[in-house]
Amino acid sequence: DPWLADVRHRLQSCPGPTRLSDLAHRAGRHRVHLGRAFLAAYGETPSAFRRRAMLDRALGLMASGDTLAAAAVDAGFSDQSHFSRACRDHYGLAPGRLAARLRA
């Protein structure tokens, strides 16, 4: 569905400030319907997809030379510790170690 692809694109291109309720409204769908359709189409919830997109963005910024704190905020995390926790939860590594591996 084009509306679902648009939601995915918006979550990927600007994950931090994007609110799921706003995306649902824009798509003309209820938030719960959006979540179920997204899960069925892409195999993960919109929130999980958004978090992964934020992690990917922050790690990419760090691999390009940004500081941990700057990368975290630019990717949409509330602060450095929020990014660090999310990174350890998802990848099992601290962001600094993961970014070093990406640079290598």
FENSULRA-V165657 format. One record per helix or strand of 3 or more residues. SS is the DSSP state (a for helix, b for strand). FROM is the first residue (numbers start at 0). TO is the last residue. Records with the same first field share a line. If there is no record, write none. Layout:
BEGIN
SS: FROM-TO, FROM-TO
END
This chain:
BEGIN
a: 1-12, 19-26, 30-41, 45-62, 67-74, 79-90, 94-102
END
